[in-house]
Amino acid sequence: MRPWNFSAGPSALPLEVLQQAAAEMTDWRGCGMSVMEMSHRGKQFTQIRDEAVADLRELLAIPDDFDVLFMQGGATAQNAIVPMNLIGRAGLGKADYVLSGIWSNKSHKEAQRYGDIAIAGSSGTDTVINGVSQAPWTWYPSAQDWHVRSDAAYLHLCSNETIGGLELSELPDMAALGAARVPLVVDASSHFLSRPIDFSKAAMVYAGAQKNAGPAGVTVVIVRKDLIGHALPICPSAFDYANVAAAGSMFNTPPTYAIYMAGLVFKWLKRQGGVAAIEAANIAKAQALYGFLDASSFYVSPVHAASRSRMNVPFFLHDESLNAEFLAQAEKAGLMQLKGHKSVGGMRASIYNAVPLEAVQELISYLQDFERRHG
Ligand SMILES: *Cc1c(COP(=O)(O)O)cnc(C)c1O
């Protein structure tokens, strides 16, 4: 059996998807070519792209007034591509950012090159929530405390901070923030397709595929059509949403194999019962793991309970001198890539869609066993 993979990204893919890709590797459905070898403009790949878009639209119930784009450069490139496309709309030139961890801070830093950027809210300080003190970046700033400029071109937030292990359980209602006309732009990279997305609240959602939707190399951009067509003159043509949308994500050669793989993941998700079914499975996995961590005095979960991510679960051993032994024995037990991000330390279990409850249960057994031997 393959070991369980808790990597934060690139991360586990469903075994069925890998097996199907292997079976189709040298000859895609009798056409005599690998997907990697075929023209992106030919009828085979056009079909692969069309099915991927249609399946994604179905899975997330994406409204017709949104375009679905497949781009390159990862979520990191979107940190520049978003402002270049959106900040100049109606000559506004300004945008607001919510800071909740490493990824939203990176987005904010990059955006400063393109206009007047303000911080709408931040969790970069200590705080006290219900009598419990929380360290910086271990909680989401409450939407009630955000200050959004009513003439901002957009508000950006990261709805799942992969490194800190934070997730926003509900997108904000911009009207309630006094900014009804400000479009909400969401970096959903690390929980994309793990739960539904409310497109009445989000005007744009983007996600690098390699966390939960496929291999590295393709970035999914879902953007409301009225936001397209306002790119700054400095925006590279290949990164102008208007060009990418008009060309059906083929303004230049797209990452064909990554799109094909993401398409197989979309079909796998449909076979699992869709996003609602996978969300229920994700809730069960997260409850099992956090429930265990909270009941233990050997391990600690640093994130405020209301902000905990269902996808990325950071935790610490009280006695950090045991970290190396913990990781070495975990690998022997078939539990891979549990080491925390270097900026946070400790451990992190990423339990994406492709990581089943069985894997989480085996992780919990290992945690119990390690505690019994060292506690
Ligand atoms: C991984 C990640 C990124 C960066 O993705 P790249 O593909 O490396 O550019 C950005 N935002 C979030 C939330 C991520 O998890």
Ligand as a Chemical Component Dictionary entry (heavy atoms), coordinates in Angstrom:
data_LIG
# 
_chem_comp.id                   LIG 
_chem_comp.type                 NON-POLYMER 
_chem_comp.pdbx_formal_charge   0 
_chem_comp.three_letter_code    LIG 
# 
loop_
_chem_comp_atom.comp_id 
_chem_comp_atom.atom_id 
_chem_comp_atom.alt_atom_id 
_chem_comp_atom.type_symbol 
_chem_comp_atom.charge 
_chem_comp_atom.model_Cartn_x 
_chem_comp_atom.model_Cartn_y 
_chem_comp_atom.model_Cartn_z 
_chem_comp_atom.pdbx_ordinal 
LIG C1 C1 C 0 0.482  27.722 -2.099 1  
LIG C2 C2 C 0 -0.257 28.995 -1.967 2  
LIG C3 C3 C 0 0.090  30.120 -2.723 3  
LIG C4 C4 C 0 1.264  30.133 -3.686 4  
LIG O1 O1 O 0 1.067  29.254 -4.724 5  
LIG P1 P1 P 0 2.162  29.130 -5.897 6  
LIG O2 O2 O 0 1.541  28.147 -6.801 7  
LIG O3 O3 O 0 3.420  28.623 -5.250 8  
LIG O4 O4 O 0 2.333  30.450 -6.492 9  
LIG C5 C5 C 0 -0.657 31.267 -2.551 10 
LIG N1 N1 N 0 -1.695 31.310 -1.714 11 
LIG C6 C6 C 0 -2.056 30.242 -0.972 12 
LIG C7 C7 C 0 -3.222 30.358 -0.048 13 
LIG C8 C8 C 0 -1.347 29.053 -1.078 14 
LIG O5 O5 O 0 -1.711 27.991 -0.347 15 
# 
loop_
_chem_comp_bond.comp_id 
_chem_comp_bond.atom_id_1 
_chem_comp_bond.atom_id_2 
_chem_comp_bond.value_order 
_chem_comp_bond.pdbx_ordinal 
LIG C1 C2 SING 1  
LIG C2 C3 SING 2  
LIG C2 C8 DOUB 3  
LIG C3 C4 SING 4  
LIG C3 C5 DOUB 5  
LIG C4 O1 SING 6  
LIG O1 P1 SING 7  
LIG P1 O2 DOUB 8  
LIG P1 O3 SING 9  
LIG P1 O4 SING 10 
LIG C5 N1 SING 11 
LIG N1 C6 DOUB 12 
LIG C6 C7 SING 13 
LIG C6 C8 SING 14 
LIG C8 O5 SING 15 
# 
